[in-house]
Amino acid sequence: MQLELLRQRIIERIDAQSTQLQEIALKLHAHPEIGGEEYFAQELLCTYAAQQGFEVNKGLAGVPTSFSATRKSGEGAKVAFLAEYDALPEVGHACGHNLIAMASTAAALGLASVLDSVGGEVTLFGTPSEETNGAKVPMAAAGLFDTYDAALIVHPGGRTCVDASSLALDAIEFTFLGKPAHAAGAPHEGINALDAVISLFNNLNALRQHLTSDVRIHGIITEGGVAPNIVPERAVARFYFRAAERSYLNEVVEKARNVARGAALATGCRLEMRNFELSFDNLRSNRLLAATFKGHLEALGVSDIEPPSKSMGSTDMGNVSHVAPAIHPSMRIGPRTLVSHTHEFCQAAATPEAVAAMLTAAKAMALTGLDVLTNPELRQQIRDEFLAAR
């Protein structure tokens, strides 16, 4: 069958399901669930996928609210679409994950409609907890994405950009343990754990001038004592450390650990360190895959595509991009002033404009997947680029 006819079938399939897909986005928006608690979202998406003929499996890689939904026909290449559906505390779907879930579901549905004609495999992966403990991290570590020729996801935002990046991230908790005493009557008997935390902050700030400009260090004190007249026995600080490359971030974190060891030594405290969230790798966007997606966006009438930009945020999609060719474009769903993690973004994520934009992105994802399934030369070039970046 001619490629153009297959493309038209994909678009028609997504259009035919647009009402149901919109309902999915709005139902998720009306029932926000934070990471690890997305049972309503999981059930909604899995039920719909099963109704559309996908084979559904829940609880992958030890993550209860994750899932996969797969359609296969004969032999061929494999394409994955990744759905996020966790919300944020207090501000709900202020990052638009309800739209991501809808778009990836739509893309899988569209591409699956032509599988009998081209052969291959399409999987919709449900990947919870992106905002916190990143389910893609254990899923990638378990090898779930290793055999896929392409992994795609599109994020809503205030601008459209196809070649995205993100920083590697480590989340480290530093706990200093001292000795309590009366802060006025016998301060010499105490060991001040809060002093160690303050030293940690001051010396991390001094470290910044010796790090490259892509590094981001930001932290808070979560415990700093219980009363002013008691020398703090326990003080805790949590930091995010970010850098453009995982290898350099590892160096930065070791420097930070040495700073913490110095603070403990200087104050006489005992030090404990741990990762309080899973680590994210930097995103390696596959440029050829992104260019293919861009071509389909333009063919669908999207004209406001902006040049690549460097994001200073982090996402667990970075871990996927280290094990499979991947892209993580953004799609404009409202004004360019739109900022994620705000009440305004939450409101925008439920508008007809946002749904329409993300359904267009879904069509472009599905059409990109079709190219991967039907063009062995393109598929090899995408693979070669991926391997060269490792």
Secondary structure as GFF3:
##gff-version 3
##sequence-region A 1 390
A	DSSP	alpha_helix	3	16	.	.	.	ID=ss1
A	DSSP	alpha_helix	18	30	.	.	.	ID=ss2
A	DSSP	alpha_helix	39	51	.	.	.	ID=ss3
A	DSSP	beta_strand	55	58	.	.	.	ID=ss4
A	DSSP	three_ten_helix	60	62	.	.	.	ID=ss5
A	DSSP	beta_strand	67	73	.	.	.	ID=ss6
A	DSSP	beta_strand	78	83	.	.	.	ID=ss7
A	DSSP	alpha_helix	97	112	.	.	.	ID=ss8
A	DSSP	alpha_helix	115	118	.	.	.	ID=ss9
A	DSSP	beta_strand	120	126	.	.	.	ID=ss10
A	DSSP	alpha_helix	136	141	.	.	.	ID=ss11
A	DSSP	beta_strand	150	152	.	.	.	ID=ss12
A	DSSP	beta_strand	155	157	.	.	.	ID=ss13
A	DSSP	beta_strand	168	177	.	.	.	ID=ss14
A	DSSP	three_ten_helix	187	189	.	.	.	ID=ss15
A	DSSP	alpha_helix	193	207	.	.	.	ID=ss16
A	DSSP	three_ten_helix	208	210	.	.	.	ID=ss17
A	DSSP	beta_strand	216	223	.	.	.	ID=ss18
A	DSSP	beta_strand	234	243	.	.	.	ID=ss19
A	DSSP	alpha_helix	246	267	.	.	.	ID=ss20
A	DSSP	beta_strand	270	280	.	.	.	ID=ss21
A	DSSP	alpha_helix	287	299	.	.	.	ID=ss22
A	DSSP	alpha_helix	317	321	.	.	.	ID=ss23
A	DSSP	beta_strand	326	327	.	.	.	ID=ss24
A	DSSP	beta_strand	330	332	.	.	.	ID=ss25
A	DSSP	alpha_helix	343	348	.	.	.	ID=ss26
A	DSSP	alpha_helix	352	374	.	.	.	ID=ss27
A	DSSP	alpha_helix	376	389	.	.	.	ID=ss28
###
